[in-house]
Amino acid sequence: MVREVMVATLQVKGMEDDLYRALAAWAEQDRRSISQQVTMIIRDFLATRRCTAEERTAALLELCGTWADDLPAEEIAEDIRRARKSGGRSIDVLD
């Protein structure tokens, strides 16, 4: 049994030149045509939209890792400050 697959055509009007050039460069980097790149972008976007925020957070934590610490946030921030080398900043970015 032969199954026919419908293939739609998408036309984008009014795309800015710099956006098109960036898309073309991205496609070239990934060794895809611009059409294939746009299809991948849309597919990836739609796949992430199906997930709940909790599922996306869980996936990120699984990918990046996490840690448990009994110290209060203020002590953790102070440990980070002490561990830093002086960069000559005049403001404290963690406060």
PyRosetta script that sets phi, psi and omega in degrees:
from pyrosetta import init, pose_from_sequence

init()
pose = pose_from_sequence("MVREVMVATLQVKGMEDDLYRALAAWAEQDRRSISQQVTMIIRDFLATRRCTAEERTAALLELCGTWADDLPAEEIAEDIRRARKSGGRSIDVLD")
pose.set_psi(1, 126.4)
pose.set_omega(1, -179.7)
pose.set_phi(2, -96.3)
pose.set_psi(2, 128.3)
pose.set_omega(2, 180.0)
pose.set_phi(3, -106.1)
pose.set_psi(3, 126.0)
pose.set_omega(3, 178.1)
pose.set_phi(4, -84.5)
pose.set_psi(4, 138.7)
pose.set_omega(4, 178.6)
pose.set_phi(5, -112.1)
pose.set_psi(5, 126.5)
pose.set_omega(5, 177.0)
pose.set_phi(6, -82.0)
pose.set_psi(6, 132.2)
pose.set_omega(6, 177.6)
pose.set_phi(7, -119.2)
pose.set_psi(7, 117.7)
pose.set_omega(7, -178.5)
pose.set_phi(8, -85.4)
pose.set_psi(8, 159.1)
pose.set_omega(8, 175.6)
pose.set_phi(9, -114.6)
pose.set_psi(9, 133.5)
pose.set_omega(9, 179.2)
pose.set_phi(10, -117.0)
pose.set_psi(10, 128.3)
pose.set_omega(10, 177.8)
pose.set_phi(11, -116.0)
pose.set_psi(11, 130.6)
pose.set_omega(11, 179.3)
pose.set_phi(12, -111.7)
pose.set_psi(12, 121.1)
pose.set_omega(12, -179.9)
pose.set_phi(13, -105.8)
pose.set_psi(13, 145.6)
pose.set_omega(13, 172.8)
pose.set_phi(14, 77.5)
pose.set_psi(14, 22.7)
pose.set_omega(14, 177.7)
pose.set_phi(15, -73.8)
pose.set_psi(15, 132.7)
pose.set_omega(15, 179.6)
pose.set_phi(16, -66.4)
pose.set_psi(16, 146.5)
pose.set_omega(16, -177.3)
pose.set_phi(17, -58.9)
pose.set_psi(17, -41.9)
pose.set_omega(17, -178.5)
pose.set_phi(18, -66.6)
pose.set_psi(18, -35.0)
pose.set_omega(18, 176.4)
pose.set_phi(19, -66.7)
pose.set_psi(19, -41.9)
pose.set_omega(19, 178.2)
pose.set_phi(20, -64.0)
pose.set_psi(20, -41.8)
pose.set_omega(20, 179.0)
pose.set_phi(21, -64.3)
pose.set_psi(21, -40.0)
pose.set_omega(21, 178.2)
pose.set_phi(22, -64.7)
pose.set_psi(22, -42.1)
pose.set_omega(22, 177.4)
pose.set_phi(23, -62.7)
pose.set_psi(23, -43.9)
pose.set_omega(23, 179.0)
pose.set_phi(24, -63.1)
pose.set_psi(24, -40.4)
pose.set_omega(24, 178.9)
pose.set_phi(25, -65.9)
pose.set_psi(25, -41.2)
pose.set_omega(25, 178.4)
pose.set_phi(26, -63.4)
pose.set_psi(26, -44.1)
pose.set_omega(26, 178.6)
pose.set_phi(27, -61.4)
pose.set_psi(27, -43.4)
pose.set_omega(27, 179.7)
pose.set_phi(28, -63.3)
pose.set_psi(28, -41.8)
pose.set_omega(28, 179.0)
pose.set_phi(29, -60.5)
pose.set_psi(29, -38.2)
pose.set_omega(29, -180.0)
pose.set_phi(30, -88.4)
pose.set_psi(30, 4.7)
pose.set_omega(30, -179.2)
pose.set_phi(31, 56.2)
pose.set_psi(31, 48.0)
pose.set_omega(31, 178.1)
pose.set_phi(32, -128.4)
pose.set_psi(32, 159.5)
pose.set_omega(32, 169.7)
pose.set_phi(33, -74.1)
pose.set_psi(33, 165.1)
pose.set_omega(33, 177.5)
pose.set_phi(34, -61.6)
pose.set_psi(34, -40.2)
pose.set_omega(34, 178.1)
pose.set_phi(35, -60.9)
pose.set_psi(35, -45.2)
pose.set_omega(35, 178.5)
pose.set_phi(36, -64.3)
pose.set_psi(36, -38.0)
pose.set_omega(36, -179.8)
pose.set_phi(37, -65.9)
pose.set_psi(37, -44.5)
pose.set_omega(37, 178.6)
pose.set_phi(38, -61.8)
pose.set_psi(38, -41.8)
pose.set_omega(38, 178.1)
pose.set_phi(39, -60.2)
pose.set_psi(39, -43.3)
pose.set_omega(39, 179.2)
pose.set_phi(40, -65.3)
pose.set_psi(40, -41.7)
pose.set_omega(40, 179.1)
pose.set_phi(41, -60.4)
pose.set_psi(41, -47.9)
pose.set_omega(41, -179.7)
pose.set_phi(42, -64.0)
pose.set_psi(42, -44.6)
pose.set_omega(42, 179.9)
pose.set_phi(43, -60.8)
pose.set_psi(43, -45.9)
pose.set_omega(43, 179.2)
pose.set_phi(44, -63.5)
pose.set_psi(44, -42.7)
pose.set_omega(44, 179.8)
pose.set_phi(45, -62.3)
pose.set_psi(45, -47.1)
pose.set_omega(45, -179.1)
pose.set_phi(46, -65.6)
pose.set_psi(46, -34.2)
pose.set_omega(46, 178.3)
pose.set_phi(47, -64.8)
pose.set_psi(47, -39.2)
pose.set_omega(47, 179.8)
pose.set_phi(48, -74.4)
pose.set_psi(48, -27.7)
pose.set_omega(48, -179.9)
pose.set_phi(49, -70.7)
pose.set_psi(49, -23.1)
pose.set_omega(49, 179.7)
pose.set_phi(50, -74.9)
pose.set_psi(50, -19.0)
pose.set_omega(50, -179.2)
pose.set_phi(51, -84.9)
pose.set_psi(51, 148.5)
pose.set_omega(51, 173.0)
pose.set_phi(52, -78.5)
pose.set_psi(52, 165.9)
pose.set_omega(52, 177.8)
pose.set_phi(53, -60.1)
pose.set_psi(53, -38.2)
pose.set_omega(53, 179.3)
pose.set_phi(54, -64.0)
pose.set_psi(54, -39.8)
pose.set_omega(54, 179.1)
pose.set_phi(55, -67.0)
pose.set_psi(55, -40.4)
pose.set_omega(55, 178.2)
pose.set_phi(56, -65.0)
pose.set_psi(56, -40.1)
pose.set_omega(56, 178.0)
pose.set_phi(57, -63.9)
pose.set_psi(57, -45.0)
pose.set_omega(57, 179.6)
pose.set_phi(58, -61.3)
pose.set_psi(58, -40.9)
pose.set_omega(58, 179.4)
pose.set_phi(59, -65.4)
pose.set_psi(59, -40.9)
pose.set_omega(59, 178.8)
pose.set_phi(60, -63.9)
pose.set_psi(60, -45.4)
pose.set_omega(60, 179.9)
pose.set_phi(61, -64.4)
pose.set_psi(61, -36.1)
pose.set_omega(61, 177.3)
pose.set_phi(62, -65.5)
pose.set_psi(62, -39.2)
pose.set_omega(62, -179.8)
pose.set_phi(63, -72.3)
pose.set_psi(63, -45.9)
pose.set_omega(63, -173.1)
pose.set_phi(64, -91.8)
pose.set_psi(64, -24.6)
pose.set_omega(64, -176.2)
pose.set_phi(65, 87.4)
pose.set_psi(65, 167.7)
pose.set_omega(65, 179.7)
pose.set_phi(66, -153.5)
pose.set_psi(66, 174.9)
pose.set_omega(66, 176.4)
pose.set_phi(67, -145.1)
pose.set_psi(67, 158.9)
pose.set_omega(67, 175.2)
pose.set_phi(68, -107.6)
pose.set_psi(68, 139.5)
pose.set_omega(68, -179.6)
pose.set_phi(69, -145.2)
pose.set_psi(69, 132.3)
pose.set_omega(69, -179.7)
pose.set_phi(70, -82.7)
pose.set_psi(70, -9.7)
pose.set_omega(70, -179.7)
pose.set_phi(71, -73.5)
pose.set_psi(71, 145.5)
pose.set_omega(71, 173.7)
pose.set_phi(72, -67.1)
pose.set_psi(72, 157.3)
pose.set_omega(72, -177.0)
pose.set_phi(73, -56.0)
pose.set_psi(73, -37.5)
pose.set_omega(73, -179.0)
pose.set_phi(74, -62.4)
pose.set_psi(74, -40.2)
pose.set_omega(74, 179.2)
pose.set_phi(75, -69.8)
pose.set_psi(75, -38.1)
pose.set_omega(75, 177.2)
pose.set_phi(76, -61.8)
pose.set_psi(76, -45.7)
pose.set_omega(76, 179.4)
pose.set_phi(77, -62.1)
pose.set_psi(77, -40.2)
pose.set_omega(77, 179.2)
pose.set_phi(78, -66.0)
pose.set_psi(78, -38.1)
pose.set_omega(78, 175.7)
pose.set_phi(79, -61.4)
pose.set_psi(79, -41.3)
pose.set_omega(79, 178.9)
pose.set_phi(80, -64.0)
pose.set_psi(80, -44.4)
pose.set_omega(80, 179.5)
pose.set_phi(81, -60.0)
pose.set_psi(81, -44.8)
pose.set_omega(81, -179.1)
pose.set_phi(82, -65.0)
pose.set_psi(82, -33.4)
pose.set_omega(82, -176.8)
pose.set_phi(83, -76.7)
pose.set_psi(83, -19.2)
pose.set_omega(83, -178.8)
pose.set_phi(84, -73.8)
pose.set_psi(84, 148.3)
pose.set_omega(84, 171.1)
pose.set_phi(85, -87.7)
pose.set_psi(85, 149.8)
pose.set_omega(85, -177.9)
pose.set_phi(86, -63.1)
pose.set_psi(86, 124.0)
pose.set_omega(86, 178.4)
pose.set_phi(87, -108.5)
pose.set_psi(87, 6.4)
pose.set_omega(87, 178.3)
pose.set_phi(88, 77.7)
pose.set_psi(88, 17.7)
pose.set_omega(88, 177.8)
pose.set_phi(89, -71.5)
pose.set_psi(89, 144.9)
pose.set_omega(89, 178.3)
pose.set_phi(90, -100.4)
pose.set_psi(90, -1.6)
pose.set_omega(90, 178.1)
pose.set_phi(91, -126.8)
pose.set_psi(91, 157.4)
pose.set_omega(91, 178.3)
pose.set_phi(92, -99.2)
pose.set_psi(92, 110.2)
pose.set_omega(92, -172.9)
pose.set_phi(93, -75.1)
pose.set_psi(93, -14.1)
pose.set_omega(93, -178.8)
pose.set_phi(94, -93.8)
pose.set_psi(94, -4.4)
pose.set_omega(94, 179.8)
pose.set_phi(95, -93.0)
pose.dump_pdb("model.pdb")
